Amino acid sequence: MVAGRDARVAVFNAAAARITGISAASAVGRDFRDVLPLHDAEGRDWWKCLAPYDGLRTRTRHPERVLFLPGGTEVLVTAAYRRDGEGKVERFTVCLRDALHRARQERDRADLVSTVAHELRSPLTSVKGFTATLLAKWHRFNDDQKRVMLETVNADADRVTRLITELLDVSRIEAGRLEMRRQVVDIPGEVRKIIAGRVAAGEPEGRFRFETRGELPEMWLDPDKMDQILGNLVENAVRHGAGTVTIVVEPDAHKEGAAVSVRDEGEGIPPEAAQRVFRQFWRGPGGNRRGGTGLGLYIVKGLVEAHGGVITVRRAPGGGAEFRFTVPAGAPDYAS
């Protein structure tokens, strides 16, 4: 909204009309204070507090703050002045932003902090309990008992590290600050390493099937992030799926990159939920009964897109869910 020297509205654009519900035709030509009565959280008339045309002549702008329209609608408001040679107001510009998006962002951040704090509490309690017990009663336990306790502490410490890594990844994805350290990556070799790790952790070897189709171009990717992408997708299939987990690696449709599919034979993902699986805190029809922060697939999507790729989910040929991502071959960081 723009008001002139006489404080009457000269411009009231479509965004202002949408946010306030006031038409431009009814706003233009009227005193801006009547068109846009704003109040602060204590119910005070903001224009009387601000006195735009009568205040200090050195003022040029006002920082964003939360104000309220008469119906209680919350808006984010900034204001700026254009003055003549004598310092009198020529144009007074008010910018409005819908507060709903910011409120959703704040709720998401609060949910993230709450979720991570909740997930951290359990392993930290375990670490504290076992270490305190060992320190207090070391000589009462035999070597096998000590080993079991220390292995539990080690596993819980790894879980804490993983949670903190997830939190940092979410922060970097939201800020667009993911750094890529590209080098030649053998994707089939990475998949075999992931499977070997799951088998070493106790999964039956027959749970996994790995297929390669065709020859891939030389893939310049970030090996750590690819390991994270593949590890999260395989873990998701093992945790939430059922039956055999099949991983297929093949050239993409244009033979200029790689396509990787991870399939399970479980219940699959309902079609109406397919658009939500990559959002933060999505846990599927089973809720959180199987644990996890609900951040894994959100992070996977961010890491795939940081490589210039895309990821989709659909029903697998044998039932269950199929996550498929493609990544271009890329180039070394020093290539021009």
HURAVEN-V140095 format. One record per pair of residues at least 12 apart in sequence whose ideal C-beta (glycine too) atoms are under 6 Angstrom apart, sorted by the first residue. I is the first residue (numbers start at 0). J is the second residue. Records with the same first field share a line. If there is no record, write none. Layout:
# HURAVEN-V140095
I = J + J
This chain:
# HURAVEN-V140095
0 = 15 + 93
1 = 90 + 92
2 = 31 + 91
6 = 30 + 31
7 = 28 + 30
8 = 26 + 27 + 29 + 31 + 34
11 = 23 + 26 + 27
15 = 95
18 = 95 + 97
32 = 46
36 = 69
37 = 66
38 = 67
45 = 66
51 = 91
52 = 88
56 = 86
58 = 80
59 = 80
60 = 79
61 = 78
63 = 75 + 77
73 = 98
74 = 95 + 98
75 = 96 + 98
76 = 95
77 = 94
78 = 93
79 = 92
114 = 292
115 = 162 + 166
118 = 162 + 292
119 = 162
122 = 155 + 158 + 159
125 = 155
126 = 152 + 155
129 = 148 + 151 + 152
133 = 148
165 = 294
168 = 298
172 = 301
177 = 305
179 = 221
180 = 221
181 = 219 + 221 + 329 + 331 + 332
183 = 217
184 = 218 + 220 + 222 + 225
186 = 248 + 257
187 = 211 + 248
189 = 225 + 226 + 229
190 = 209 + 246
193 = 229 + 230 + 233
194 = 207
206 = 244
207 = 244
208 = 243 + 245
209 = 246
210 = 247
211 = 248
212 = 249
213 = 249 + 250
215 = 250 + 257
216 = 328
218 = 257 + 328
219 = 329 + 330 + 331
220 = 329
224 = 302
228 = 299 + 302
231 = 295 + 299
232 = 261 + 322
236 = 261 + 263
238 = 289
239 = 283
240 = 263 + 265 + 319
241 = 264 + 265
242 = 264
243 = 264
244 = 263
245 = 262
246 = 261
247 = 260
251 = 325
255 = 328
256 = 325 + 326 + 327 + 328
257 = 326
258 = 325
259 = 324
260 = 321 + 323
261 = 322
262 = 315 + 321
263 = 319 + 320
264 = 317 + 318 + 319
265 = 319
267 = 314 + 319 + 320
268 = 320
273 = 312
276 = 296 + 312
277 = 296 + 297 + 300
279 = 297
280 = 293
281 = 293
303 = 324
306 = 326
307 = 327
308 = 324 + 325 + 326
309 = 325
310 = 324
311 = 323
